[in-house]
Amino acid sequence: MFDFLRRGTAAASVPEVKTSATGPVVAYQTSGRIAWSPRDTVSLTKLGFCGNPVGFRSVKLIAEAAAALPLIVQDCERRYDTHPVISLLAMPNGAQGKAELLEALYAQLLLSGNAYVEAVGEGLPQELHVLRSDRMSVVPGADGWPVAYEYAVGGKKHRFDVSGAVKPVCHLKNFHPQDDHYGFAPMQAAAMAMDVHNAASRWSKALLDNAARPSGAMVYKGAEGQGHLSTEHYERLVAEMESHHQGARNAGRPMLLEGGLDWKPMGFSPSDMEFHKTKEAAAREIALAYGVPPMLLGIQGDATYANYQEAHRAFYRLTVLPLATRVTATLASWLEGFTGEAVEVRPDLDQVPALAAERDAQWARVTQADFLTEAEKRSLLGLPVVANDG
């Protein structure tokens, strides 16, 4: 009855009190709150790419498709068959080719919202290397613009000075409405859906470990209505269930019940039946965040596109080409500082099989437009003008 008086006395006898103003906030806890995964780049990459098949396939599908696009190097006068930029992109370093370098670049941009390319060599870079985004940090100057980048590995830091006209590092980033120096990753937008999808997978694994379904309950009815097992009998029963009746290898194995034990079969509850649909909905949200049609990921029940070909064309038109065009344009602008020559680097749309029907229709329309000059037709098709055009 007087416990509150004793609690007050004990509290008054404590000789030390924390002086931190945040102590009460840190100590405050509530029950029943949702446990979300960490939102830093390393944790999201492990959970959303290395540990989630939908996130893994979405990133790989976009990165591989964008890296495989044929590239054009041209200026306002001609399209180049041979050029130092073409040679550099074809063999960027001794360990990677064009496809490997660009795939790593696109993947870093999709996973973290940031991608960094390092130029090695004097004058025109002799090598290009993609640096890990989780190891790079921006060093802002007094005016807020980056003056350097620091790359940290194993407790050591290397500083790239970008205050000069020629920058040794090219920083590509997605738009972030609340950050001036770092980009926003699609995986951050899909983080909640990935947590739900991973939780559903763990739930399914737990069911599989218990014979793939909540099969039933064992009810004990002892003599004279007693319903309690002794500790020894209870532990022996649990050990027998785990060793002989749980797991995929024991599925369907008959159960031998001793006196007083009765088996009560159980079925799925309505919430259990809806859990699989929740997992499919989470997979669709992950695909939506990356701009990948669910049909291309093998997610059933998608009726957004009439057929696979239409979904494939929308994937290239809405996701792959905007990303590849932006990245190659940024790389071309960055390399211009080394070469002093303004060239355009962009995907060759005429060699994209998914867009063949659209390109054929565009070429036919432009060719039949008699009111256009040859120079205007070439400009509409993205071709450089030639000297003898009228």
Short mmCIF file of the C-alpha atoms (twelve columns), coordinates in Angstrom:
data_MODEL
# 
_entry.id   MODEL 
# 
loop_
_atom_site.group_PDB 
_atom_site.id 
_atom_site.type_symbol 
_atom_site.label_atom_id 
_atom_site.label_alt_id 
_atom_site.label_comp_id 
_atom_site.label_asym_id 
_atom_site.label_seq_id 
_atom_site.Cartn_x 
_atom_site.Cartn_y 
_atom_site.Cartn_z 
_atom_site.pdbx_PDB_model_num 
ATOM 1   C CA . MET A 1   0.000  0.000   0.000   1 
ATOM 2   C CA . PHE A 2   2.871  2.355   0.827   1 
ATOM 3   C CA . ASP A 3   5.178  1.138   -1.965  1 
ATOM 4   C CA . PHE A 4   5.244  4.606   -3.533  1 
ATOM 5   C CA . LEU A 5   6.844  5.963   -0.327  1 
ATOM 6   C CA . ARG A 6   9.621  3.368   -0.471  1 
ATOM 7   C CA . ARG A 7   10.240 4.094   -4.174  1 
ATOM 8   C CA . GLY A 8   10.641 7.786   -3.412  1 
ATOM 9   C CA . THR A 9   13.134 7.057   -0.631  1 
ATOM 10  C CA . ALA A 10  15.217 4.792   -2.854  1 
ATOM 11  C CA . ALA A 11  15.320 7.394   -5.601  1 
ATOM 12  C CA . ALA A 12  16.460 10.088  -3.163  1 
ATOM 13  C CA . SER A 13  19.347 7.912   -1.963  1 
ATOM 14  C CA . VAL A 14  20.919 7.612   -5.424  1 
ATOM 15  C CA . PRO A 15  24.180 9.621   -5.197  1 
ATOM 16  C CA . GLU A 16  24.676 10.194  -8.960  1 
ATOM 17  C CA . VAL A 17  22.356 11.682  -11.573 1 
ATOM 18  C CA . LYS A 18  23.042 11.857  -15.320 1 
ATOM 19  C CA . THR A 19  23.540 15.430  -16.492 1 
ATOM 20  C CA . SER A 20  22.846 14.757  -20.180 1 
ATOM 21  C CA . ALA A 21  19.791 16.613  -21.458 1 
ATOM 22  C CA . THR A 22  19.062 13.770  -23.862 1 
ATOM 23  C CA . GLY A 23  19.135 11.084  -21.160 1 
ATOM 24  C CA . PRO A 24  15.367 10.991  -20.603 1 
ATOM 25  C CA . VAL A 25  14.716 10.909  -24.342 1 
ATOM 26  C CA . VAL A 26  17.083 8.019   -24.933 1 
ATOM 27  C CA . ALA A 27  15.676 6.049   -22.024 1 
ATOM 28  C CA . TYR A 28  12.063 6.557   -23.094 1 
ATOM 29  C CA . GLN A 29  10.607 3.415   -24.642 1 
ATOM 30  C CA . THR A 30  7.205  2.286   -25.767 1 
ATOM 31  C CA . SER A 31  5.868  -1.129  -26.647 1 
ATOM 32  C CA . GLY A 32  4.330  -2.288  -29.873 1 
ATOM 33  C CA . ARG A 33  6.330  -0.022  -32.187 1 
ATOM 34  C CA . ILE A 34  7.269  -1.136  -35.699 1 
ATOM 35  C CA . ALA A 35  10.879 -2.294  -36.053 1 
ATOM 36  C CA . TRP A 36  12.248 -0.934  -39.341 1 
ATOM 37  C CA . SER A 37  15.697 -1.738  -40.677 1 
ATOM 38  C CA . PRO A 38  18.440 0.946   -40.626 1 
ATOM 39  C CA . ARG A 39  18.337 3.427   -43.479 1 
ATOM 40  C CA . ASP A 40  22.067 3.918   -44.068 1 
ATOM 41  C CA . THR A 41  23.581 2.891   -47.404 1 
ATOM 42  C CA . VAL A 42  25.445 -0.179  -46.117 1 
ATOM 43  C CA . SER A 43  22.415 -1.639  -44.317 1 
ATOM 44  C CA . LEU A 44  20.057 -0.967  -47.216 1 
ATOM 45  C CA . THR A 45  22.479 -2.606  -49.651 1 
ATOM 46  C CA . LYS A 46  22.777 -5.720  -47.488 1 
ATOM 47  C CA . LEU A 47  19.037 -6.042  -46.877 1 
ATOM 48  C CA . GLY A 48  17.659 -4.716  -50.152 1 
ATOM 49  C CA . PHE A 49  20.203 -5.988  -52.682 1 
ATOM 50  C CA . CYS A 50  22.191 -8.836  -51.134 1 
ATOM 51  C CA . GLY A 51  19.221 -10.185 -49.151 1 
ATOM 52  C CA . ASN A 52  16.180 -9.469  -51.312 1 
ATOM 53  C CA . PRO A 53  15.591 -11.127 -54.701 1 
ATOM 54  C CA . VAL A 54  13.260 -8.412  -56.001 1 
ATOM 55  C CA . GLY A 55  15.661 -5.583  -55.164 1 
ATOM 56  C CA . PHE A 56  18.615 -7.561  -56.516 1 
ATOM 57  C CA . ARG A 57  16.913 -8.325  -59.803 1 
ATOM 58  C CA . SER A 58  15.611 -4.779  -60.234 1 
ATOM 59  C CA . VAL A 59  19.066 -3.242  -59.834 1 
ATOM 60  C CA . LYS A 60  20.749 -5.868  -62.022 1 
ATOM 61  C CA . LEU A 61  18.112 -5.542  -64.732 1 
ATOM 62  C CA . ILE A 62  18.485 -1.759  -64.989 1 
ATOM 63  C CA . ALA A 63  22.280 -1.688  -64.628 1 
ATOM 64  C CA . GLU A 64  22.921 -4.438  -67.175 1 
ATOM 65  C CA . ALA A 65  20.451 -3.010  -69.690 1 
ATOM 66  C CA . ALA A 66  21.882 0.510   -69.403 1 
ATOM 67  C CA . ALA A 67  25.489 -0.703  -69.566 1 
ATOM 68  C CA . ALA A 68  24.777 -2.750  -72.699 1 
ATOM 69  C CA . LEU A 69  23.468 0.229   -74.689 1 
ATOM 70  C CA . PRO A 70  25.701 1.159   -77.668 1 
ATOM 71  C CA . LEU A 71  27.134 4.654   -77.252 1 
ATOM 72  C CA . ILE A 72  27.648 7.416   -79.808 1 
ATOM 73  C CA . VAL A 73  30.431 9.999   -79.638 1 
ATOM 74  C CA . GLN A 74  29.799 12.982  -81.882 1 
ATOM 75  C CA . ASP A 75  29.970 16.773  -82.099 1 
ATOM 76  C CA . CYS A 76  28.023 19.267  -84.144 1 
ATOM 77  C CA . GLU A 77  29.875 18.301  -87.319 1 
ATOM 78  C CA . ARG A 78  30.440 14.557  -87.368 1 
ATOM 79  C CA . ARG A 79  29.949 11.230  -85.649 1 
ATOM 80  C CA . TYR A 80  33.260 9.638   -84.689 1 
ATOM 81  C CA . ASP A 81  34.273 6.082   -85.418 1 
ATOM 82  C CA . THR A 82  37.560 6.535   -83.568 1 
ATOM 83  C CA . HIS A 83  38.110 9.018   -80.766 1 
ATOM 84  C CA . PRO A 84  40.127 9.144   -77.511 1 
ATOM 85  C CA . VAL A 85  36.891 9.109   -75.512 1 
ATOM 86  C CA . ILE A 86  35.729 6.001   -77.386 1 
ATOM 87  C CA . SER A 87  39.022 4.238   -76.642 1 
ATOM 88  C CA . LEU A 88  38.886 5.270   -72.988 1 
ATOM 89  C CA . LEU A 89  35.337 3.991   -72.514 1 
ATOM 90  C CA . ALA A 90  36.077 0.774   -74.408 1 
ATOM 91  C CA . MET A 91  38.944 -0.116  -72.031 1 
ATOM 92  C CA . PRO A 92  38.620 2.099   -68.938 1 
ATOM 93  C CA . ASN A 93  41.130 0.139   -66.830 1 
ATOM 94  C CA . GLY A 94  43.054 -3.098  -66.763 1 
ATOM 95  C CA . ALA A 95  40.411 -5.014  -64.842 1 
ATOM 96  C CA . GLN A 96  37.191 -3.802  -66.452 1 
ATOM 97  C CA . GLY A 97  35.733 -3.211  -69.868 1 
ATOM 98  C CA . LYS A 98  33.059 -0.750  -70.869 1 
ATOM 99  C CA . ALA A 99  30.129 -2.927  -69.763 1 
ATOM 100 C CA . GLU A 100 31.659 -3.800  -66.370 1 
ATOM 101 C CA . LEU A 101 32.542 -0.187  -65.550 1 
ATOM 102 C CA . LEU A 102 29.168 1.219   -66.563 1 
ATOM 103 C CA . GLU A 103 27.270 -1.565  -64.803 1 
ATOM 104 C CA . ALA A 104 29.126 -0.784  -61.558 1 
ATOM 105 C CA . LEU A 105 28.456 2.928   -62.088 1 
ATOM 106 C CA . TYR A 106 24.717 2.458   -62.641 1 
ATOM 107 C CA . ALA A 107 24.442 0.010   -59.745 1 
ATOM 108 C CA . GLN A 108 26.102 2.439   -57.329 1 
ATOM 109 C CA . LEU A 109 23.706 5.158   -58.453 1 
ATOM 110 C CA . LEU A 110 20.688 2.890   -57.940 1 
ATOM 111 C CA . LEU A 111 21.814 1.538   -54.570 1 
ATOM 112 C CA . SER A 112 23.024 4.715   -52.885 1 
ATOM 113 C CA . GLY A 113 21.836 7.575   -55.073 1 
ATOM 114 C CA . ASN A 114 25.479 8.544   -55.664 1 
ATOM 115 C CA . ALA A 115 28.214 7.363   -58.011 1 
ATOM 116 C CA . TYR A 116 31.843 8.459   -58.185 1 
ATOM 117 C CA . VAL A 117 34.263 8.018   -61.086 1 
ATOM 118 C CA . GLU A 118 37.990 8.608   -60.602 1 
ATOM 119 C CA . ALA A 119 40.253 9.718   -63.458 1 
ATOM 120 C CA . VAL A 120 43.846 8.455   -63.397 1 
ATOM 121 C CA . GLY A 121 46.642 10.006  -65.469 1 
ATOM 122 C CA . GLU A 122 47.793 13.370  -66.706 1 
ATOM 123 C CA . GLY A 123 45.959 15.120  -69.519 1 
ATOM 124 C CA . LEU A 124 43.383 12.763  -70.990 1 
ATOM 125 C CA . PRO A 125 42.723 10.106  -68.316 1 
ATOM 126 C CA . GLN A 126 44.474 6.837   -68.948 1 
ATOM 127 C CA . GLU A 127 42.094 4.937   -66.667 1 
ATOM 128 C CA . LEU A 128 38.648 5.347   -65.121 1 
ATOM 129 C CA . HIS A 129 37.605 3.695   -61.859 1 
ATOM 130 C CA . VAL A 130 34.224 3.547   -60.095 1 
ATOM 131 C CA . LEU A 131 34.621 4.227   -56.366 1 
ATOM 132 C CA . ARG A 132 32.347 2.840   -53.669 1 
ATOM 133 C CA . SER A 133 29.751 5.359   -52.589 1 
ATOM 134 C CA . ASP A 134 29.660 4.244   -48.948 1 
ATOM 135 C CA . ARG A 135 33.356 5.125   -48.569 1 
ATOM 136 C CA . MET A 136 33.146 8.600   -50.113 1 
ATOM 137 C CA . SER A 137 32.237 11.806  -48.301 1 
ATOM 138 C CA . VAL A 138 31.847 15.367  -49.565 1 
ATOM 139 C CA . VAL A 139 33.936 18.184  -48.091 1 
ATOM 140 C CA . PRO A 140 31.964 21.430  -48.621 1 
ATOM 141 C CA . GLY A 141 33.658 24.813  -48.822 1 
ATOM 142 C CA . ALA A 142 32.708 28.113  -47.270 1 
ATOM 143 C CA . ASP A 143 30.216 28.794  -50.047 1 
ATOM 144 C CA . GLY A 144 28.592 25.363  -49.731 1 
ATOM 145 C CA . TRP A 145 30.039 23.921  -52.949 1 
ATOM 146 C CA . PRO A 146 32.277 20.832  -52.668 1 
ATOM 147 C CA . VAL A 147 35.988 21.616  -52.561 1 
ATOM 148 C CA . ALA A 148 37.170 18.050  -52.001 1 
ATOM 149 C CA . TYR A 149 36.080 14.431  -51.637 1 
ATOM 150 C CA . GLU A 150 37.467 12.057  -49.009 1 
ATOM 151 C CA . TYR A 151 37.692 8.326   -49.681 1 
ATOM 152 C CA . ALA A 152 38.058 6.300   -46.474 1 
ATOM 153 C CA . VAL A 153 39.351 2.705   -46.434 1 
ATOM 154 C CA . GLY A 154 40.659 0.824   -43.407 1 
ATOM 155 C CA . GLY A 155 41.073 3.874   -41.202 1 
ATOM 156 C CA . LYS A 156 42.944 5.809   -43.893 1 
ATOM 157 C CA . LYS A 157 41.604 8.671   -46.005 1 
ATOM 158 C CA . HIS A 158 42.570 9.905   -49.433 1 
ATOM 159 C CA . ARG A 159 41.557 13.443  -50.342 1 
ATOM 160 C CA . PHE A 160 40.585 14.435  -53.900 1 
ATOM 161 C CA . ASP A 161 40.856 18.186  -54.456 1 
ATOM 162 C CA . VAL A 162 38.112 19.368  -56.815 1 
ATOM 163 C CA . SER A 163 38.554 23.103  -56.353 1 
ATOM 164 C CA . GLY A 164 40.437 23.449  -59.658 1 
ATOM 165 C CA . ALA A 165 39.153 23.582  -63.217 1 
ATOM 166 C CA . VAL A 166 39.954 19.897  -63.846 1 
ATOM 167 C CA . LYS A 167 38.291 17.622  -61.313 1 
ATOM 168 C CA . PRO A 168 39.823 14.181  -60.644 1 
ATOM 169 C CA . VAL A 169 36.451 12.818  -59.467 1 
ATOM 170 C CA . CYS A 170 33.083 12.976  -61.190 1 
ATOM 171 C CA . HIS A 171 30.156 12.885  -58.780 1 
ATOM 172 C CA . LEU A 172 26.853 11.698  -60.235 1 
ATOM 173 C CA . LYS A 173 23.809 11.880  -57.998 1 
ATOM 174 C CA . ASN A 174 20.058 11.556  -58.077 1 
ATOM 175 C CA . PHE A 175 17.811 14.436  -57.113 1 
ATOM 176 C CA . HIS A 176 17.373 14.770  -53.354 1 
ATOM 177 C CA . PRO A 177 14.895 17.406  -52.111 1 
ATOM 178 C CA . GLN A 178 16.479 17.632  -48.643 1 
ATOM 179 C CA . ASP A 179 20.211 17.242  -49.262 1 
ATOM 180 C CA . ASP A 180 22.557 19.542  -51.150 1 
ATOM 181 C CA . HIS A 181 25.497 17.141  -51.455 1 
ATOM 182 C CA . TYR A 182 24.152 13.591  -51.693 1 
ATOM 183 C CA . GLY A 183 21.566 11.963  -53.921 1 
ATOM 184 C CA . PHE A 184 18.435 10.011  -53.051 1 
ATOM 185 C CA . ALA A 185 18.451 6.291   -53.766 1 
ATOM 186 C CA . PRO A 186 15.397 4.390   -55.048 1 
ATOM 187 C CA . MET A 187 16.162 1.797   -52.383 1 
ATOM 188 C CA . GLN A 188 15.422 4.361   -49.676 1 
ATOM 189 C CA . ALA A 189 11.961 4.903   -51.129 1 
ATOM 190 C CA . ALA A 190 11.429 1.125   -51.258 1 
ATOM 191 C CA . ALA A 191 12.880 0.452   -47.782 1 
ATOM 192 C CA . MET A 192 9.511  -0.160  -46.085 1 
ATOM 193 C CA . ALA A 193 8.382  -2.517  -48.831 1 
ATOM 194 C CA . MET A 194 11.683 -4.390  -48.570 1 
ATOM 195 C CA . ASP A 195 11.242 -4.785  -44.812 1 
ATOM 196 C CA . VAL A 196 7.757  -6.216  -45.379 1 
ATOM 197 C CA . HIS A 197 8.986  -8.545  -48.139 1 
ATOM 198 C CA . ASN A 198 11.925 -9.799  -46.050 1 
ATOM 199 C CA . ALA A 199 9.668  -10.285 -43.010 1 
ATOM 200 C CA . ALA A 200 7.254  -12.301 -45.147 1 
ATOM 201 C CA . SER A 201 10.131 -14.491 -46.334 1 
ATOM 202 C CA . ARG A 202 11.231 -15.129 -42.756 1 
ATOM 203 C CA . TRP A 203 7.629  -15.937 -41.826 1 
ATOM 204 C CA . SER A 204 7.436  -18.466 -44.679 1 
ATOM 205 C CA . LYS A 205 10.734 -20.032 -43.575 1 
ATOM 206 C CA . ALA A 206 9.434  -20.370 -40.032 1 
ATOM 207 C CA . LEU A 207 6.341  -22.147 -41.341 1 
ATOM 208 C CA . LEU A 208 8.530  -24.445 -43.435 1 
ATOM 209 C CA . ASP A 209 10.564 -25.328 -40.360 1 
ATOM 210 C CA . ASN A 210 7.295  -26.321 -38.688 1 
ATOM 211 C CA . ALA A 211 6.123  -28.738 -41.385 1 
ATOM 212 C CA . ALA A 212 5.168  -25.903 -43.749 1 
ATOM 213 C CA . ARG A 213 1.869  -25.140 -42.000 1 
ATOM 214 C CA . PRO A 214 0.448  -24.658 -38.480 1 
ATOM 215 C CA . SER A 215 -0.688 -28.258 -38.433 1 
ATOM 216 C CA . GLY A 216 -2.354 -28.454 -35.044 1 
ATOM 217 C CA . ALA A 217 -2.029 -28.623 -31.261 1 
ATOM 218 C CA . MET A 218 -1.466 -31.465 -28.793 1 
ATOM 219 C CA . VAL A 219 -3.855 -31.364 -25.843 1 
ATOM 220 C CA . TYR A 220 -3.087 -33.324 -22.674 1 
ATOM 221 C CA . LYS A 221 -5.903 -34.710 -20.559 1 
ATOM 222 C CA . GLY A 222 -4.584 -36.526 -17.551 1 
ATOM 223 C CA . ALA A 223 -6.296 -38.641 -15.007 1 
ATOM 224 C CA . GLU A 224 -9.225 -37.078 -13.168 1 
ATOM 225 C CA . GLY A 225 -9.256 -34.100 -15.520 1 
ATOM 226 C CA . GLN A 226 -5.734 -32.889 -14.806 1 
ATOM 227 C CA . GLY A 227 -4.388 -30.873 -17.736 1 
ATOM 228 C CA . HIS A 228 -0.757 -30.270 -16.710 1 
ATOM 229 C CA . LEU A 229 2.306  -32.269 -17.719 1 
ATOM 230 C CA . SER A 230 5.239  -32.645 -15.421 1 
ATOM 231 C CA . THR A 231 8.401  -30.764 -16.360 1 
ATOM 232 C CA . GLU A 232 10.172 -33.976 -17.355 1 
ATOM 233 C CA . HIS A 233 7.307  -35.172 -19.572 1 
ATOM 234 C CA . TYR A 234 6.907  -31.742 -21.179 1 
ATOM 235 C CA . GLU A 235 10.595 -31.464 -22.077 1 
ATOM 236 C CA . ARG A 236 10.641 -35.001 -23.473 1 
ATOM 237 C CA . LEU A 237 7.569  -34.270 -25.617 1 
ATOM 238 C CA . VAL A 238 9.071  -31.054 -27.015 1 
ATOM 239 C CA . ALA A 239 12.363 -32.813 -27.846 1 
ATOM 240 C CA . GLU A 240 10.504 -35.609 -29.603 1 
ATOM 241 C CA . MET A 241 8.441  -33.154 -31.673 1 
ATOM 242 C CA . GLU A 242 11.543 -31.206 -32.761 1 
ATOM 243 C CA . SER A 243 13.553 -34.286 -33.716 1 
ATOM 244 C CA . HIS A 244 10.878 -36.477 -35.314 1 
ATOM 245 C CA . HIS A 245 8.053  -34.290 -36.583 1 
ATOM 246 C CA . GLN A 246 9.404  -30.866 -37.623 1 
ATOM 247 C CA . GLY A 247 11.134 -29.887 -40.842 1 
ATOM 248 C CA . ALA A 248 10.647 -30.767 -44.495 1 
ATOM 249 C CA . ARG A 249 12.224 -34.225 -44.197 1 
ATOM 250 C CA . ASN A 250 9.620  -35.249 -41.586 1 
ATOM 251 C CA . ALA A 251 6.595  -33.961 -43.509 1 
ATOM 252 C CA . GLY A 252 3.756  -36.513 -43.404 1 
ATOM 253 C CA . ARG A 253 5.445  -38.712 -40.802 1 
ATOM 254 C CA . PRO A 254 2.866  -40.456 -38.555 1 
ATOM 255 C CA . MET A 255 2.709  -39.423 -34.921 1 
ATOM 256 C CA . LEU A 256 2.470  -41.871 -32.028 1 
ATOM 257 C CA . LEU A 257 0.541  -40.406 -29.102 1 
ATOM 258 C CA . GLU A 258 0.739  -41.809 -25.598 1 
ATOM 259 C CA . GLY A 259 -2.108 -41.992 -23.121 1 
ATOM 260 C CA . GLY A 260 -3.721 -38.690 -22.289 1 
ATOM 261 C CA . LEU A 261 -2.547 -36.865 -25.465 1 
ATOM 262 C CA . ASP A 262 -5.061 -35.758 -28.078 1 
ATOM 263 C CA . TRP A 263 -4.345 -34.152 -31.479 1 
ATOM 264 C CA . LYS A 264 -6.379 -31.105 -32.522 1 
ATOM 265 C CA . PRO A 265 -5.797 -30.173 -36.183 1 
ATOM 266 C CA . MET A 266 -5.630 -26.478 -37.052 1 
ATOM 267 C CA . GLY A 267 -5.956 -24.617 -40.360 1 
ATOM 268 C CA . PHE A 268 -4.830 -21.302 -41.695 1 
ATOM 269 C CA . SER A 269 -6.507 -18.229 -40.277 1 
ATOM 270 C CA . PRO A 270 -7.760 -15.536 -42.680 1 
ATOM 271 C CA . SER A 271 -4.759 -13.359 -41.754 1 
ATOM 272 C CA . ASP A 272 -2.390 -16.212 -42.693 1 
ATOM 273 C CA . MET A 273 -4.057 -16.550 -46.069 1 
ATOM 274 C CA . GLU A 274 -3.594 -12.800 -46.738 1 
ATOM 275 C CA . PHE A 275 0.093  -12.875 -45.832 1 
ATOM 276 C CA . HIS A 276 1.133  -14.174 -49.232 1 
ATOM 277 C CA . LYS A 277 -0.770 -11.361 -50.947 1 
ATOM 278 C CA . THR A 278 1.021  -8.869  -48.700 1 
ATOM 279 C CA . LYS A 279 4.354  -10.220 -49.911 1 
ATOM 280 C CA . GLU A 280 3.293  -9.833  -53.554 1 
ATOM 281 C CA . ALA A 281 2.149  -6.266  -52.885 1 
ATOM 282 C CA . ALA A 282 5.523  -5.469  -51.299 1 
ATOM 283 C CA . ALA A 283 7.312  -6.906  -54.342 1 
ATOM 284 C CA . ARG A 284 5.260  -4.644  -56.612 1 
ATOM 285 C CA . GLU A 285 6.167  -1.600  -54.539 1 
ATOM 286 C CA . ILE A 286 9.880  -2.416  -54.816 1 
ATOM 287 C CA . ALA A 287 9.558  -2.782  -58.594 1 
ATOM 288 C CA . LEU A 288 7.586  0.478   -58.726 1 
ATOM 289 C CA . ALA A 289 10.313 2.383   -56.867 1 
ATOM 290 C CA . TYR A 290 12.891 1.264   -59.431 1 
ATOM 291 C CA . GLY A 291 10.669 1.748   -62.445 1 
ATOM 292 C CA . VAL A 292 10.710 -1.918  -63.478 1 
ATOM 293 C CA . PRO A 293 7.442  -3.430  -64.770 1 
ATOM 294 C CA . PRO A 294 6.511  -6.282  -62.391 1 
ATOM 295 C CA . MET A 295 5.919  -8.503  -65.423 1 
ATOM 296 C CA . LEU A 296 9.653  -8.409  -66.216 1 
ATOM 297 C CA . LEU A 297 10.445 -9.653  -62.695 1 
ATOM 298 C CA . GLY A 298 8.106  -12.631 -62.931 1 
ATOM 299 C CA . ILE A 299 5.539  -11.160 -60.506 1 
ATOM 300 C CA . GLN A 300 2.205  -12.730 -61.366 1 
ATOM 301 C CA . GLY A 301 -1.109 -10.938 -61.707 1 
ATOM 302 C CA . ASP A 302 0.173  -7.727  -63.283 1 
ATOM 303 C CA . ALA A 303 -2.277 -6.293  -65.814 1 
ATOM 304 C CA . THR A 304 -0.656 -2.907  -66.416 1 
ATOM 305 C CA . TYR A 305 0.782  -3.898  -69.793 1 
ATOM 306 C CA . ALA A 306 -0.956 -5.883  -72.525 1 
ATOM 307 C CA . ASN A 307 2.043  -8.127  -73.196 1 
ATOM 308 C CA . TYR A 308 5.691  -8.688  -72.399 1 
ATOM 309 C CA . GLN A 309 6.893  -6.725  -75.431 1 
ATOM 310 C CA . GLU A 310 4.966  -3.628  -74.367 1 
ATOM 311 C CA . ALA A 311 6.358  -3.886  -70.823 1 
ATOM 312 C CA . HIS A 312 9.870  -4.292  -72.223 1 
ATOM 313 C CA . ARG A 313 9.487  -1.198  -74.392 1 
ATOM 314 C CA . ALA A 314 8.133  0.859   -71.472 1 
ATOM 315 C CA . PHE A 315 11.035 -0.318  -69.314 1 
ATOM 316 C CA . TYR A 316 13.575 1.027   -71.808 1 
ATOM 317 C CA . ARG A 317 11.675 4.198   -72.620 1 
ATOM 318 C CA . LEU A 318 10.815 5.246   -69.048 1 
ATOM 319 C CA . THR A 319 13.685 3.843   -66.972 1 
ATOM 320 C CA . VAL A 320 16.801 2.728   -68.845 1 
ATOM 321 C CA . LEU A 321 17.156 5.474   -71.467 1 
ATOM 322 C CA . PRO A 322 16.601 8.477   -69.132 1 
ATOM 323 C CA . LEU A 323 19.187 7.069   -66.723 1 
ATOM 324 C CA . ALA A 324 21.756 6.235   -69.427 1 
ATOM 325 C CA . THR A 325 21.276 9.574   -71.199 1 
ATOM 326 C CA . ARG A 326 21.812 11.557  -68.002 1 
ATOM 327 C CA . VAL A 327 24.877 9.584   -66.918 1 
ATOM 328 C CA . THR A 328 26.634 9.634   -70.305 1 
ATOM 329 C CA . ALA A 329 25.977 13.370  -70.709 1 
ATOM 330 C CA . THR A 330 27.533 14.030  -67.276 1 
ATOM 331 C CA . LEU A 331 30.561 11.886  -68.114 1 
ATOM 332 C CA . ALA A 332 31.026 13.705  -71.431 1 
ATOM 333 C CA . SER A 333 30.884 17.095  -69.725 1 
ATOM 334 C CA . TRP A 334 33.400 15.945  -67.101 1 
ATOM 335 C CA . LEU A 335 35.834 14.523  -69.664 1 
ATOM 336 C CA . GLU A 336 35.641 17.783  -71.614 1 
ATOM 337 C CA . GLY A 337 37.698 19.355  -68.832 1 
ATOM 338 C CA . PHE A 338 40.558 16.969  -69.646 1 
ATOM 339 C CA . THR A 339 40.390 16.996  -73.448 1 
ATOM 340 C CA . GLY A 340 39.292 20.580  -74.023 1 
ATOM 341 C CA . GLU A 341 37.035 19.231  -76.773 1 
ATOM 342 C CA . ALA A 342 33.258 19.367  -76.508 1 
ATOM 343 C CA . VAL A 343 31.770 16.058  -77.647 1 
ATOM 344 C CA . GLU A 344 28.405 14.466  -77.025 1 
ATOM 345 C CA . VAL A 345 28.168 10.951  -75.619 1 
ATOM 346 C CA . ARG A 346 24.721 9.355   -75.700 1 
ATOM 347 C CA . PRO A 347 23.018 5.999   -76.317 1 
ATOM 348 C CA . ASP A 348 22.460 4.961   -79.917 1 
ATOM 349 C CA . LEU A 349 18.681 4.549   -80.083 1 
ATOM 350 C CA . ASP A 350 18.843 2.991   -83.543 1 
ATOM 351 C CA . GLN A 351 20.538 -0.102  -82.072 1 
ATOM 352 C CA . VAL A 352 18.104 -0.729  -79.210 1 
ATOM 353 C CA . PRO A 353 15.953 -3.734  -80.221 1 
ATOM 354 C CA . ALA A 354 13.153 -2.824  -77.800 1 
ATOM 355 C CA . LEU A 355 12.661 0.518   -79.577 1 
ATOM 356 C CA . ALA A 356 12.941 -0.760  -83.158 1 
ATOM 357 C CA . ALA A 357 9.241  -0.253  -83.947 1 
ATOM 358 C CA . GLU A 358 9.263  3.323   -82.635 1 
ATOM 359 C CA . ARG A 359 12.446 4.223   -84.493 1 
ATOM 360 C CA . ASP A 360 11.120 2.767   -87.759 1 
ATOM 361 C CA . ALA A 361 7.973  4.868   -87.430 1 
ATOM 362 C CA . GLN A 362 10.010 7.994   -86.660 1 
ATOM 363 C CA . TRP A 363 12.341 7.468   -89.623 1 
ATOM 364 C CA . ALA A 364 9.341  6.945   -91.909 1 
ATOM 365 C CA . ARG A 365 7.645  10.143  -90.733 1 
ATOM 366 C CA . VAL A 366 10.791 12.240  -91.113 1 
ATOM 367 C CA . THR A 367 11.624 10.774  -94.532 1 
ATOM 368 C CA . GLN A 368 8.152  11.554  -95.897 1 
ATOM 369 C CA . ALA A 369 8.239  15.158  -94.630 1 
ATOM 370 C CA . ASP A 370 9.035  16.873  -97.947 1 
ATOM 371 C CA . PHE A 371 8.866  20.362  -96.425 1 
ATOM 372 C CA . LEU A 372 12.003 19.656  -94.319 1 
ATOM 373 C CA . THR A 373 15.545 20.080  -95.569 1 
ATOM 374 C CA . GLU A 374 18.098 17.297  -95.248 1 
ATOM 375 C CA . ALA A 375 19.799 19.180  -92.414 1 
ATOM 376 C CA . GLU A 376 16.522 19.490  -90.514 1 
ATOM 377 C CA . LYS A 377 15.762 15.801  -91.016 1 
ATOM 378 C CA . ARG A 378 19.177 14.794  -89.721 1 
ATOM 379 C CA . SER A 379 18.745 17.064  -86.714 1 
ATOM 380 C CA . LEU A 380 15.364 15.509  -85.872 1 
ATOM 381 C CA . LEU A 381 16.921 12.051  -86.030 1 
ATOM 382 C CA . GLY A 382 19.818 13.065  -83.798 1 
ATOM 383 C CA . LEU A 383 22.404 12.951  -86.577 1 
ATOM 384 C CA . PRO A 384 25.132 15.567  -87.076 1 
ATOM 385 C CA . VAL A 385 24.806 17.833  -90.067 1 
ATOM 386 C CA . VAL A 386 27.152 17.448  -93.047 1 
ATOM 387 C CA . ALA A 387 28.787 20.193  -95.068 1 
ATOM 388 C CA . ASN A 388 26.917 19.574  -98.323 1 
ATOM 389 C CA . ASP A 389 23.422 19.549  -96.784 1 
ATOM 390 C CA . GLY A 390 20.998 22.131  -98.158 1 
# 
